[in-house]
Amino acid sequence: MEKINKIYDGLLLLQYKGGDAKAMETLIKRYHGQLCRHAFWYTRDMDLAKDVVQDSWHKALGSINKLKDPNRFSSWMTTIVTRRALDILDELRKERVQKDRIRQTLEAQNHESIDKNSPEMLERLKSGIKHLSKDHQVVLRLFYLQQFNMKEISEILEISSGTAKSRLFYAREKLKTYLK
């Protein structure tokens, strides 16, 4: 039965490559739920799993010609989903570590100097933020006040994730310099 399914998948894939969009719709309907469950096994978050699978479908459609054996579509898609899930988990872990470091740094600085809620410190912080570029101000606001993650910020601002991370890093560095 499994061999028949692989051959059927291969046939659908060849039809899609030949211009039949419905063939891909059939493959998506056939595997979407299974791939979501697979991604969920890694992420333990169904919304995140669905995002992983959606990203994976986009990647697969963009690189469908790289699949040499159409009968291996199922395992190829599972590999794409697995890699994307692991990439996202790694990004989230790095982001969490970065936030923890920032909190620790801010807590250490607050214990050394002025109370973080003092009017003087708040005025210095507001003034420092006003001296930043608009790009840096926006990233700070989205990350700290609205608590968006880097992926969401990059989508909102229509910039790459790397650019969003860079802007946040430089905004923090400039604020640190200003507050000293």
C-alpha positions as CSV (number, residue, x, y, z in Angstrom):
1,M,0.0,0.0,0.0
2,E,2.8,2.4,0.9
3,K,4.5,1.8,-2.5
4,I,1.2,2.6,-4.2
5,N,0.9,5.9,-2.2
6,K,4.4,6.9,-3.2
7,I,3.7,6.2,-6.9
8,Y,0.4,8.2,-6.6
9,D,2.3,11.1,-5.0
10,G,4.9,10.9,-7.8
11,L,2.2,11.0,-10.4
12,L,0.5,14.0,-8.7
13,L,3.9,15.8,-8.5
14,L,4.6,15.2,-12.2
15,Q,1.1,16.5,-13.1
16,Y,1.8,19.6,-11.0
17,K,5.1,20.1,-12.8
18,G,3.2,19.8,-16.0
19,G,0.9,22.7,-15.0
20,D,-1.9,21.0,-13.1
21,A,-2.4,23.1,-10.0
22,K,-5.1,20.8,-8.7
23,A,-2.5,18.1,-8.4
24,M,-0.7,20.1,-5.8
25,E,-3.9,20.9,-4.0
26,T,-4.5,17.2,-3.7
27,L,-1.0,16.7,-2.3
28,I,-1.5,19.5,0.2
29,K,-4.9,18.1,1.3
30,R,-3.3,14.7,1.6
31,Y,-0.3,15.7,3.8
32,H,-1.1,19.0,5.5
33,G,-2.6,17.4,8.7
34,Q,0.1,14.8,8.9
35,L,2.8,17.5,8.6
36,C,1.1,19.7,11.2
37,R,1.1,16.8,13.6
38,H,4.8,16.2,12.8
39,A,5.7,19.9,13.4
40,F,3.7,19.9,16.6
41,W,5.8,17.0,17.9
42,Y,8.8,19.4,17.8
43,T,7.1,22.8,18.7
44,R,4.4,21.7,21.2
45,D,2.4,24.6,19.9
46,M,-0.2,24.0,17.2
47,D,-0.2,27.6,15.9
48,L,3.6,27.5,15.6
49,A,3.3,24.1,14.0
50,K,0.9,25.4,11.4
51,D,3.3,28.3,10.7
52,V,6.1,25.8,10.3
53,V,4.1,23.8,7.8
54,Q,3.0,26.9,5.9
55,D,6.6,28.1,5.5
56,S,7.5,24.6,4.4
57,W,4.9,24.5,1.7
58,H,6.2,27.8,0.4
59,K,9.8,26.5,0.4
60,A,8.8,23.2,-1.2
61,L,6.8,25.0,-4.0
62,G,9.8,27.2,-4.7
63,S,12.2,24.3,-4.9
64,I,10.0,21.6,-6.3
65,N,12.4,21.0,-9.2
66,K,15.2,20.0,-6.8
67,L,13.2,16.9,-5.9
68,K,14.9,14.2,-8.1
69,D,12.6,11.3,-7.3
70,P,8.9,12.4,-7.3
71,N,8.0,9.1,-5.5
72,R,9.8,10.5,-2.4
73,F,7.6,13.5,-2.0
74,S,6.3,12.5,1.4
75,S,9.8,12.0,3.0
76,W,11.1,15.2,1.2
77,M,8.3,17.3,2.7
78,T,8.8,15.7,6.1
79,T,12.5,16.6,6.0
80,I,11.6,20.2,5.0
81,V,9.1,20.5,7.9
82,T,11.6,19.0,10.4
83,R,14.4,21.4,9.4
84,R,12.1,24.4,9.5
85,A,10.7,23.4,13.0
86,L,14.3,23.0,14.3
87,D,15.3,26.3,12.8
88,I,12.4,28.1,14.4
89,L,13.0,26.5,17.8
90,D,16.6,27.5,17.6
91,E,15.6,31.1,16.7
92,L,13.2,31.2,19.7
93,R,15.8,29.8,22.0
94,K,18.4,32.4,20.9
95,E,15.8,35.1,21.3
96,R,14.9,33.9,24.8
97,V,18.6,33.8,25.8
98,Q,19.1,37.3,24.5
99,K,16.0,38.7,26.4
100,D,17.3,37.0,29.6
101,R,20.7,38.6,29.2
102,I,19.2,42.0,28.6
103,R,17.0,41.6,31.7
104,Q,20.0,40.6,33.8
105,T,22.0,43.5,32.5
106,L,19.2,46.0,33.2
107,E,18.6,44.5,36.6
108,A,22.3,44.8,37.4
109,Q,22.5,48.4,36.2
110,N,19.4,49.3,38.2
111,H,20.8,47.9,41.4
112,E,24.0,49.9,40.8
113,S,22.5,53.2,40.0
114,I,19.2,54.9,40.0
115,D,15.9,53.2,40.8
116,K,14.5,52.1,37.4
117,N,11.1,53.7,38.2
118,S,12.5,57.0,39.5
119,P,11.4,60.1,37.5
120,E,15.0,60.9,36.8
121,M,15.7,57.5,35.2
122,L,12.4,57.5,33.2
123,E,13.2,61.0,31.8
124,R,16.8,59.9,30.9
125,L,15.3,56.8,29.1
126,K,12.7,58.8,27.2
127,S,15.3,61.3,26.2
128,G,17.7,58.6,25.1
129,I,14.9,57.0,23.0
130,K,14.1,60.3,21.3
131,H,17.7,60.6,20.2
132,L,17.5,57.3,18.3
133,S,16.6,57.0,14.7
134,K,13.0,56.2,13.8
135,D,14.0,52.7,12.7
136,H,15.6,52.0,16.1
137,Q,12.6,53.5,18.0
138,V,10.1,51.3,16.1
139,V,12.0,48.1,16.7
140,L,12.4,48.9,20.4
141,R,8.7,49.7,20.7
142,L,7.6,46.5,18.9
143,F,10.0,44.3,20.9
144,Y,9.7,45.7,24.4
145,L,6.3,47.4,24.6
146,Q,4.3,45.3,22.2
147,Q,6.3,42.1,22.8
148,F,6.6,40.9,19.3
149,N,9.3,38.3,18.4
150,M,11.9,38.9,15.8
151,K,10.1,37.0,13.1
152,E,6.9,39.1,13.7
153,I,8.9,42.3,13.7
154,S,10.6,41.5,10.4
155,E,7.2,40.7,8.9
156,I,5.5,43.9,10.3
157,L,8.4,46.1,9.0
158,E,8.9,44.1,5.8
159,I,12.6,43.6,6.5
160,S,14.7,40.5,7.0
161,S,15.0,38.9,10.4
162,G,18.7,39.7,10.4
163,T,18.0,43.4,9.8
164,A,15.4,43.5,12.6
165,K,17.9,41.8,15.0
166,S,20.7,44.3,14.0
167,R,18.4,47.3,14.5
168,L,17.5,46.1,18.0
169,F,21.1,45.4,18.9
170,Y,22.3,48.8,17.8
171,A,19.3,50.6,19.4
172,R,20.2,48.9,22.7
173,E,23.9,49.8,22.4
174,K,23.1,53.5,21.6
175,L,20.7,53.6,24.6
176,K,23.4,52.1,26.9
177,T,25.9,54.7,25.7
178,Y,23.3,57.5,26.2
179,L,22.3,56.3,29.7
180,K,25.9,56.1,31.0
